Structure formats: structure tokens, C-alpha cells
Amino acid sequence: MASAPQVGANPRSWAVDFGASEVDGALTFAEAVVAVSNMKLHGPLPQPLITDRAAGDLTPGDLPLRFLNEAATKRVQFLDVVTNVDGPINRDAIASAMTSGAYQTLPAPFGLKASFPGAPYTMQLVVVPKGDKYTVVKMINFGKVKVHVGLIKAACVGVAMEIEYGKFHAVGSLAFNHMFDMLGGYQVRYWAVVPKGQAKTAVMTPEARAAGFAFIKEHGPKANTENQFVEWTEHHVNEPCPIQGWERALVKESLRNYAQGKVLAKTIANFPLTLKDIVPWFFHDVLVPFLAKTEEESIMWLGVSGVGKTPAAKTVAYAVSSYLLDRDERGEQPGFRTTKHLDFFRAEPGSIYKPDIFDDGVLARLSADEFKSFHCPAEDFHSPISYFFDATIFQTTPQRNIAVRGAVPAT
């Protein structure tokens, strides 16, 4: 068996270092470093690259691998190498599990024997034919999470190994992935080696972008009291999901915005009542004159509780939103915002296409300037480009009726 290389020396191949071969393979690790000097790593990809080729120019024995060093207690990456695997290979089952990230469903010996709770990972897989047998090489990466070596060895089906970078730590991952690709065989990879001039990420379709933000809004943590934003982001940008491969800063900023939004004005995107549900005389005599001026006027409702001010106002708001969106062919979901705290409208610029309802607020707590700004489209309280709000004000316990612009007594 050959002696181990000195620290900082060029790493030798697994086969040469452990006496299985006396000569280097078609490409050494040092040569791979030179070969990728004008390249960069691209990934993780939203969907893995799946290829099925003949055995390549390199064999698993040509990789710069070493047995997992048990002296180091934790690792962020390791390889599981399984030799002499019998065929045939169920490529469809492997592709399905790898694409969905359901690694635990991989048929043996392509998966792992144990999971890593609290440590999400991505796996790249190469199955190289050798005669009537196969060699399976799994490359598992935990991102920034470190996992104990004991847990790693217990999860390996074959031999637990790690990459020997030598003095090439800066470009080692790039060079290794280049060699990984040259193994050929059946491959499922989330990282690709591309020219430096190529864009870092592919152009995302509007549908994919919308699906990503919807995923963050629906499934993301609502608070960050225990570092949830960082941990959730790190997990999902490295896992097959609508935000895999997204910039971490964008995901965390979205989580912060959505978390703040939970105390802001609530948007109602579906409302069951229509203008037909309003009694005819009130609709014809009161609302029709107002509806003709929806881009100029606001409306104030005054009256005792329980007479239908809130549902009537929401009905009008939803109808106005639907009409303006339809008229301007915007193709958006109709809706309106409602809150009992006027300040909650400030976090999101207003729009004529999404009316605002200040419901169940206490007018006595508002200054004259705040009250005026909500009713007046010209005030800076609203977005400068949003020159109208269907602002319906409610006072649940009014002591007197006040005649104001657009005001109507409750019925």
C-alpha cells in the first residue's frame, strides 16, 4: 500500500493511495483543478440533471477520496461508496425519489440506512457500470450544518469517505464535481460545472416565481424568536421545493415582510355577497350616485351596531375592485383591505384596485389630520400614484350623525 501524501501535497487517487493501482487515471485531481480554471459551479439546480451514459473516462478509484476521518467529530459533507452492486437498476424509482427529495424512499443500496433529524441534506448520485456489477457513489451535503461522524458512518450502506482537497480548498469542490461528471454511468446531480461567463441562475418563469412566494407565505415561519428564518431558509433552498436554489437573502427578506404583514391590514380576496343582496331602494337611491364617483369620493357609514354597515361596505368594496380590475383588464384577484387600526394601512401602498375599509375603529383616538388623510386621495398617507380609496369608515358607537362628504345614514 502506498504511503499517505504529505499535508498540502497534491492529493492522489483513491486507487493509487491504497495500492489498488500503480498509475494515475485519465485525470488527476491537480489536472482537474487546472481544467476548471475558467469554470464555476452552478447550483443547486431547481431540478436535478439526470443522465444515463456509458462508463466515463474516470472510475470511482480515480477520485481523491479517503476514509472518513474519525478524529474529526463533525462533517458538513461525506460520500457513501458501495461496490459490487447487482443489477438491474430501477432508474425510474431512483429518478422519482431524487427529484422529489424523498431520499428515504430510494431502493437499496441507493439511499441511506438512517436519516439525520434537524439536518436537511442534498444528495448527488452516480451509478457506474463495471462488468455485470455496478459501483454506487453518493455525495451528501448538509449545507452549513455539521453532523457527527458517528451518525454519518451509521447511515452509510457502503464505505464512508470524504474528499481529500490537499492544497486546493478554494477550487476543490469545483474540480471534484468536474471529475464526478467524468465518471459517466447513470447520474443524478444538483450541481453543474459551467463557464464563468454563464449566468449564475436560469431565468425564472413568472409562474415559478409566484409559486415560490406562495410557498414562502404559506409554509414559512411566522416569527423569528429562535432563528426560525435562517434555519427554515437553509433547509428549503437546498431541498427540492418551489424555492430550491433561491438566494437566501431574498427568502429571509420575504419571511420578514410576511411576518410583519400578519399585524397589518387584512386582505379579503373572496367575499360571498354581491350588490344584488342590498335592498333595492338603498342601492338605487344611495349607492348608485356614489358608485359613479368611485375614483373621486370616499364614503362614510354612521349608525348603531347590527344594522348591516360592515357587510354592505365590504360588498361595495369588492364590487368596486372587481369592476375596476375588469375595466382595466388587469387580470388580478379582486379584494379589499380591512382593519380596525388606521396605521395598519401604512405598510402597503394603497391602490384603487384594492379598496380600504377602516372598520370598528374609534374615531375619538384619531387626529384631524389622520382622519382627513384617509378620506382625501391627495394626501401622502396613501401611495402618490394611488389617487383614490373606497374608504368606508365605521364608528360602532356614534353619539351623533355628522354630515360629511359622501356620508349616508345607516338603515
Backbone torsions as a table, in degrees:
resi	resn	phi	psi	omega
1	MET	NA	136.7	180.0
2	ALA	-70.7	154.4	178.5
3	SER	-76.4	155.6	179.8
4	ALA	-68.7	146.9	179.6
5	PRO	-69.1	154.6	177.7
6	GLN	-70.4	156.2	179.5
7	VAL	-60.8	130.5	179.4
8	GLY	88.4	-6.8	-179.9
9	ALA	-78.5	168.0	176.5
10	ASN	-65.7	124.1	-179.5
11	PRO	-63.2	137.7	176.0
12	ARG	-93.7	167.6	179.8
13	SER	-70.4	160.3	177.5
14	TRP	-58.8	-45.2	-177.0
15	ALA	-63.7	-43.7	-179.3
16	VAL	-69.7	-43.6	-175.1
17	ASP	-65.4	-28.6	-177.9
18	PHE	-110.3	19.6	169.3
19	GLY	79.2	7.8	178.9
20	ALA	-77.7	-17.3	178.5
21	SER	-150.3	151.6	178.9
22	GLU	-101.5	-6.9	-178.3
23	VAL	-126.8	157.7	178.0
24	ASP	-72.3	162.3	175.6
25	GLY	-80.5	-165.0	-176.7
26	ALA	-67.1	-19.7	-179.5
27	LEU	-150.4	124.2	175.6
28	THR	-87.1	167.9	180.0
29	PHE	-64.5	-39.4	178.3
30	ALA	-62.7	-39.4	177.8
31	GLU	-68.6	-34.7	177.7
32	ALA	-64.4	-36.8	177.2
33	VAL	-60.2	-43.4	178.5
34	VAL	-67.0	-39.9	-175.9
35	ALA	-64.4	-26.5	-176.9
36	VAL	-104.1	20.2	-176.8
37	SER	-61.8	-28.4	179.0
38	ASN	-109.3	23.6	-178.0
39	MET	-118.8	172.2	175.5
40	LYS	-150.2	161.7	177.1
41	LEU	-83.9	135.5	-179.8
42	HIS	-119.1	115.5	-179.9
43	GLY	153.2	-176.5	0.6
44	PRO	-70.3	142.2	-177.0
45	LEU	-77.9	147.7	178.0
46	PRO	-58.9	-36.3	175.9
47	GLN	-129.9	141.5	-174.9
48	PRO	-69.8	153.9	170.5
49	LEU	-81.7	122.5	179.9
50	ILE	-117.2	118.2	-179.7
51	THR	-130.0	152.4	178.9
52	ASP	-134.6	99.1	-174.9
53	ARG	-123.7	172.0	172.0
54	ALA	-70.1	165.6	177.0
55	ALA	-54.7	137.6	-175.0
56	GLY	-84.9	-167.4	-178.8
57	ASP	-73.9	-20.5	179.7
58	LEU	-111.4	157.5	173.7
59	THR	-115.3	161.7	177.3
60	PRO	-54.5	-29.2	178.8
61	GLY	-68.8	-15.3	178.7
62	ASP	-84.3	-8.9	-178.9
63	LEU	-75.7	148.7	179.4
64	PRO	-81.1	71.8	-175.9
65	LEU	-108.1	153.6	174.7
66	ARG	-137.6	157.7	173.1
67	PHE	-60.9	144.4	-178.1
68	LEU	-58.0	126.9	-176.3
69	ASN	-77.0	110.6	-177.8
70	GLU	-76.6	-11.8	177.9
71	ALA	-69.9	-28.5	175.4
72	ALA	-88.6	123.3	-170.3
73	THR	-74.8	-27.8	-175.2
74	LYS	-136.5	154.3	-179.8
75	ARG	-141.5	151.6	174.8
76	VAL	-101.6	-5.6	-177.6
77	GLN	-156.1	147.5	174.2
78	PHE	-158.1	170.2	176.0
79	LEU	-124.9	144.7	176.5
80	ASP	-117.4	112.4	-175.5
81	VAL	-108.8	121.5	-179.3
82	VAL	-118.7	122.4	-178.5
83	THR	-105.6	164.0	175.4
84	ASN	55.5	46.7	178.2
85	VAL	-86.5	130.7	178.8
86	ASP	-76.8	149.2	174.8
87	GLY	-92.0	-176.4	-5.6
88	PRO	-78.1	168.1	-178.9
89	ILE	-99.4	126.3	177.8
90	ASN	-82.5	85.4	-174.7
91	ARG	-65.4	-36.7	-178.9
92	ASP	-64.3	-43.3	180.0
93	ALA	-65.5	-39.8	179.0
94	ILE	-64.7	-46.9	-178.4
95	ALA	-62.0	-41.3	-179.5
96	SER	-63.4	-46.4	-178.8
97	ALA	-68.2	-41.1	-178.2
98	MET	-68.7	-40.3	-178.6
99	THR	-66.6	-37.1	-179.6
100	SER	-85.8	-7.5	-178.1
101	GLY	76.9	10.1	179.5
102	ALA	-86.9	66.4	-174.9
103	TYR	-61.4	-28.2	-178.3
104	GLN	-67.5	-16.0	179.5
105	THR	-94.4	0.7	179.0
106	LEU	-63.1	136.4	176.9
107	PRO	-67.2	148.8	178.1
108	ALA	-65.3	144.6	1.7
109	PRO	-99.5	30.1	-172.1
110	PHE	-86.4	-17.8	177.0
111	GLY	-96.4	-159.9	176.8
112	LEU	-114.7	158.7	-178.2
113	LYS	-81.1	-15.6	-177.7
114	ALA	-146.9	157.9	177.4
115	SER	-98.0	176.3	-179.2
116	PHE	-127.8	85.4	-178.8
117	PRO	-56.9	131.7	179.2
118	GLY	79.6	3.3	-179.8
119	ALA	-133.1	81.6	178.3
120	PRO	-64.5	150.2	-177.3
121	TYR	-145.3	163.1	170.6
122	THR	-115.1	150.0	-178.6
123	MET	-127.4	133.5	169.1
124	GLN	-108.9	144.0	-171.1
125	LEU	-134.0	134.7	174.0
126	VAL	-131.4	129.2	177.3
127	VAL	-118.1	109.4	-173.1
128	VAL	-105.5	124.0	177.8
129	PRO	-71.0	141.6	175.9
130	LYS	-143.8	95.4	-174.0
131	GLY	68.0	-128.1	177.3
132	ASP	-96.9	11.4	178.3
133	LYS	-117.7	176.3	178.1
134	TYR	-133.5	152.0	169.9
135	THR	-112.9	126.7	-177.6
136	VAL	-106.5	124.9	178.1
137	VAL	-119.2	117.7	178.6
138	LYS	-111.1	130.3	179.0
139	MET	-114.2	114.1	-174.1
140	ILE	-112.1	131.7	-178.6
141	ASN	-128.7	131.2	-179.2
142	PHE	-97.3	9.0	-175.9
143	GLY	71.5	-120.1	-179.7
144	LYS	-101.1	2.4	-179.3
145	VAL	-87.3	134.8	178.2
146	LYS	-101.2	133.5	-177.3
147	VAL	-118.9	142.0	-177.0
148	HIS	-64.2	139.8	-178.4
149	VAL	-59.2	-35.3	179.7
150	GLY	-61.8	-40.9	177.4
151	LEU	-67.3	-37.1	179.6
152	ILE	-64.1	-47.3	-178.4
153	LYS	-64.6	-35.7	179.3
154	ALA	-68.3	-24.5	-178.2
155	ALA	-87.2	-17.3	-175.3
156	CYS	-75.3	136.5	175.2
157	VAL	-81.2	-37.8	179.5
158	GLY	-108.0	-126.8	-177.4
159	VAL	-100.7	127.8	177.3
160	ALA	-77.7	124.7	-176.5
161	MET	-135.9	168.4	176.7
162	GLU	-141.7	163.9	-178.3
163	ILE	-83.2	135.3	173.9
164	GLU	-97.6	102.9	-176.3
165	TYR	-82.5	-21.5	-176.7
166	GLY	62.0	-128.1	-179.5
167	LYS	-93.8	8.3	-174.1
168	PHE	-107.3	44.3	-178.1
169	HIS	-64.5	-35.3	-175.2
170	ALA	-64.5	-39.6	-176.6
171	VAL	-117.9	11.0	-174.8
172	GLY	-60.8	-44.3	-179.3
173	SER	-63.6	-39.0	178.3
174	LEU	-63.7	-47.4	-179.8
175	ALA	-65.1	-39.1	-179.1
176	PHE	-66.3	-42.1	178.6
177	ASN	-64.5	-31.4	174.8
178	HIS	-63.9	-44.4	177.7
179	MET	-67.8	-36.7	178.7
180	PHE	-57.8	-44.3	179.2
181	ASP	-64.1	-35.1	-176.9
182	MET	-74.6	-3.1	175.5
183	LEU	-70.5	-24.4	-177.9
184	GLY	68.7	-153.6	-178.6
185	GLY	73.3	-158.9	178.8
186	TYR	-89.3	121.5	-173.7
187	GLN	-128.2	142.6	170.1
188	VAL	-130.5	108.8	-173.1
189	ARG	-130.1	143.0	177.7
190	TYR	-102.6	-2.8	179.0
191	TRP	-127.3	140.3	179.2
192	ALA	-128.4	149.9	176.2
193	VAL	-96.6	118.3	-175.3
194	VAL	-130.1	161.6	176.4
195	PRO	-60.7	150.0	-177.4
196	LYS	-62.5	-28.0	-178.9
197	GLY	-74.3	-11.9	-177.3
198	GLN	-77.2	143.2	-179.7
199	ALA	-56.7	144.8	-177.7
200	LYS	-64.9	-39.6	180.0
201	THR	-130.1	149.1	178.4
202	ALA	-71.7	156.4	178.1
203	VAL	-66.6	126.9	-177.0
204	MET	-88.7	137.4	178.8
205	THR	-71.9	154.5	177.1
206	PRO	-57.5	-35.8	179.9
207	GLU	-65.4	-42.5	179.3
208	ALA	-66.5	-38.0	179.1
209	ARG	-65.9	-45.1	179.2
210	ALA	-63.1	-39.8	178.7
211	ALA	-64.3	-36.7	179.1
212	GLY	-65.1	-47.1	179.9
213	PHE	-67.1	-36.7	176.7
214	ALA	-63.0	-38.7	178.8
215	PHE	-63.9	-43.8	179.6
216	ILE	-62.4	-44.8	-176.7
217	LYS	-65.7	-39.5	-175.3
218	GLU	-80.8	-40.3	-171.4
219	HIS	-106.7	-12.5	-177.0
220	GLY	-71.0	156.4	177.8
221	PRO	-65.0	146.8	-176.7
222	LYS	-95.0	-5.8	179.1
223	ALA	-144.0	161.1	-177.1
224	ASN	-125.6	35.9	-175.6
225	THR	-71.0	-24.9	-178.2
226	GLU	-130.4	41.1	176.3
227	ASN	66.7	26.7	-177.0
228	GLN	-62.2	-35.9	-176.3
229	PHE	-61.8	-46.3	-178.5
230	VAL	-66.5	-47.1	-176.4
231	GLU	-65.8	-42.8	179.9
232	TRP	-65.1	-41.9	179.6
233	THR	-63.2	-47.6	-177.6
234	GLU	-61.4	-35.5	179.2
235	HIS	-67.9	-49.6	-168.9
236	HIS	-82.4	-27.0	176.7
237	VAL	-72.1	-12.5	179.0
238	ASN	-108.5	4.8	-177.9
239	GLU	-119.5	150.7	175.9
240	PRO	-61.8	109.2	-179.9
241	CYS	-167.5	174.8	-177.1
242	PRO	-61.3	-16.9	-179.5
243	ILE	-115.1	17.6	177.2
244	GLN	-62.5	132.1	179.5
245	GLY	84.6	-2.3	178.9
246	TRP	-69.5	155.4	174.6
247	GLU	-64.7	132.3	-177.6
248	ARG	-60.7	-39.1	-178.2
249	ALA	-61.8	-38.6	-180.0
250	LEU	-66.2	-42.1	-179.4
251	VAL	-65.1	-45.6	-178.0
252	LYS	-67.9	-35.8	176.4
253	GLU	-65.0	-40.2	177.8
254	SER	-63.2	-42.9	178.2
255	LEU	-60.4	-42.7	178.6
256	ARG	-62.4	-44.2	-178.9
257	ASN	-64.3	-43.2	179.6
258	TYR	-67.0	-35.7	178.7
259	ALA	-65.6	-40.2	176.7
260	GLN	-68.3	-34.5	-177.8
261	GLY	-65.4	-18.6	-177.5
262	LYS	-68.1	-16.3	177.2
263	VAL	-108.2	9.3	179.8
264	LEU	-97.1	-174.7	-178.8
265	ALA	-59.9	134.0	-178.1
266	LYS	-82.8	134.0	177.5
267	THR	-93.3	127.2	176.9
268	ILE	-103.0	114.3	-175.8
269	ALA	-99.3	-11.2	178.2
270	ASN	-139.9	129.8	179.7
271	PHE	-139.0	130.2	-169.0
272	PRO	-77.9	-22.3	-175.3
273	LEU	-86.3	153.1	176.6
274	THR	-127.4	174.9	179.9
275	LEU	-61.9	-24.3	178.1
276	LYS	-67.0	-19.4	-179.7
277	ASP	-81.3	-8.7	178.7
278	ILE	-87.5	139.9	-177.5
279	VAL	-57.5	140.2	-171.3
280	PRO	-56.6	-44.4	-175.3
281	TRP	-64.6	-39.3	-180.0
282	PHE	-68.8	-39.7	179.0
283	PHE	-63.2	-46.8	-174.9
284	HIS	-73.4	-45.4	-172.8
285	ASP	-83.2	-28.0	-173.5
286	VAL	-110.0	-51.6	-171.7
287	LEU	-79.2	-36.1	-177.6
288	VAL	-57.4	-45.5	177.3
289	PRO	-60.1	-37.0	178.8
290	PHE	-70.1	-42.7	-176.7
291	LEU	-61.7	-24.2	177.4
292	ALA	-73.7	-12.3	-177.4
293	LYS	-125.1	33.4	-174.3
294	THR	-62.8	-20.8	-179.7
295	GLU	-97.4	7.2	-178.5
296	GLU	-127.4	-29.4	-170.1
297	GLU	-119.5	156.7	168.1
298	SER	-111.0	171.0	-178.7
299	ILE	-134.2	141.7	180.0
300	MET	-122.3	131.8	-179.0
301	TRP	-110.3	128.4	179.2
302	LEU	-126.2	138.7	178.3
303	GLY	163.9	171.6	-179.2
304	VAL	-72.7	166.1	-178.8
305	SER	-69.9	151.4	171.3
306	GLY	83.6	12.7	-178.5
307	VAL	-102.5	1.0	174.5
308	GLY	100.6	19.0	-179.5
309	LYS	-64.4	-46.5	-176.0
310	THR	-64.1	-53.5	179.3
311	PRO	-62.4	-34.4	178.9
312	ALA	-66.3	-43.5	-179.7
313	ALA	-65.4	-40.8	178.9
314	LYS	-66.0	-35.5	177.7
315	THR	-63.5	-45.4	178.5
316	VAL	-63.5	-44.0	-178.8
317	ALA	-60.2	-44.9	-178.8
318	TYR	-67.5	-37.6	179.2
319	ALA	-66.5	-42.4	178.4
320	VAL	-62.3	-45.3	178.9
321	SER	-59.5	-47.1	-178.8
322	SER	-61.4	-43.1	-177.6
323	TYR	-64.7	-48.2	-176.3
324	LEU	-66.9	-38.5	177.5
325	LEU	-65.2	-39.9	178.9
326	ASP	-67.6	-44.0	-178.2
327	ARG	-61.3	-41.4	-176.9
328	ASP	-92.7	5.5	175.2
329	GLU	53.2	48.8	-177.9
330	ARG	-87.7	-20.7	176.3
331	GLY	66.9	25.3	-179.3
332	GLU	-102.3	165.4	177.4
333	GLN	-76.3	124.1	176.5
334	PRO	-62.7	157.1	178.2
335	GLY	173.7	177.3	178.0
336	PHE	-149.5	162.6	178.0
337	ARG	-107.3	144.5	179.1
338	THR	-143.1	141.8	178.6
339	THR	-162.3	162.8	175.9
340	LYS	-102.2	-0.3	179.0
341	HIS	-121.2	117.9	-173.9
342	LEU	-60.8	-34.9	-178.7
343	ASP	-63.0	-22.1	-176.4
344	PHE	-69.5	-13.9	175.6
345	PHE	-78.2	-17.6	-170.1
346	ARG	-71.4	-26.9	-173.1
347	ALA	-70.7	-20.9	-179.3
348	GLU	-127.1	124.1	178.2
349	PRO	-56.7	140.4	-178.5
350	GLY	-78.5	172.2	-178.5
351	SER	-154.1	147.0	176.3
352	ILE	-65.4	-18.9	-177.5
353	TYR	-87.1	-7.8	177.5
354	LYS	-136.0	86.9	-177.3
355	PRO	-58.8	155.8	-179.9
356	ASP	-110.7	138.4	177.3
357	ILE	-123.9	116.9	175.3
358	PHE	-93.7	97.5	-167.9
359	ASP	-111.2	131.3	173.1
360	ASP	67.9	23.7	177.3
361	GLY	-84.1	168.1	179.3
362	VAL	-107.6	108.5	-175.6
363	LEU	-64.7	-28.0	-177.6
364	ALA	-63.9	-21.1	-179.0
365	ARG	-88.5	-5.4	-178.0
366	LEU	-96.9	142.4	173.7
367	SER	-78.0	163.5	179.2
368	ALA	-62.6	-36.8	-179.8
369	ASP	-65.1	-42.3	179.4
370	GLU	-64.8	-42.7	-178.6
371	PHE	-64.5	-41.1	-179.7
372	LYS	-67.3	-42.1	-175.7
373	SER	-64.4	-31.8	179.4
374	PHE	-69.9	-33.9	-178.7
375	HIS	-84.9	-22.9	-172.3
376	CYS	-100.8	116.4	-179.0
377	PRO	-61.9	-21.8	-175.5
378	ALA	-81.1	-13.3	-177.2
379	GLU	-72.5	152.8	-178.7
380	ASP	-75.4	-5.3	177.0
381	PHE	-56.8	-34.4	177.5
382	HIS	-98.1	166.9	177.9
383	SER	-58.0	137.2	-179.7
384	PRO	-55.9	-30.0	-178.0
385	ILE	-90.5	-5.3	178.8
386	SER	-103.7	95.9	-169.5
387	TYR	-95.2	9.3	176.3
388	PHE	-152.5	143.2	169.0
389	PHE	-131.5	137.7	170.4
390	ASP	-81.1	71.8	-170.7
391	ALA	-84.0	108.9	179.7
392	THR	-106.1	115.0	-175.2
393	ILE	-96.3	139.3	178.2
394	PHE	-120.4	140.6	171.1
395	GLN	-128.9	111.6	-170.7
396	THR	-73.3	-26.6	-179.2
397	THR	-130.4	64.3	-178.6
398	PRO	-70.6	143.0	177.6
399	GLN	-94.5	-16.8	-178.5
400	ARG	-158.2	154.7	174.0
401	ASN	-87.1	131.4	-179.6
402	ILE	-117.6	127.1	179.3
403	ALA	-78.1	113.3	178.4
404	VAL	-130.7	169.8	-177.5
405	ARG	-59.8	125.0	176.7
406	GLY	77.3	3.6	-176.5
407	ALA	-76.4	145.1	176.8
408	VAL	-136.2	141.3	176.8
409	PRO	-69.8	147.3	178.4
410	ALA	-72.2	156.6	-179.9
411	THR	-116.8	NA	NA
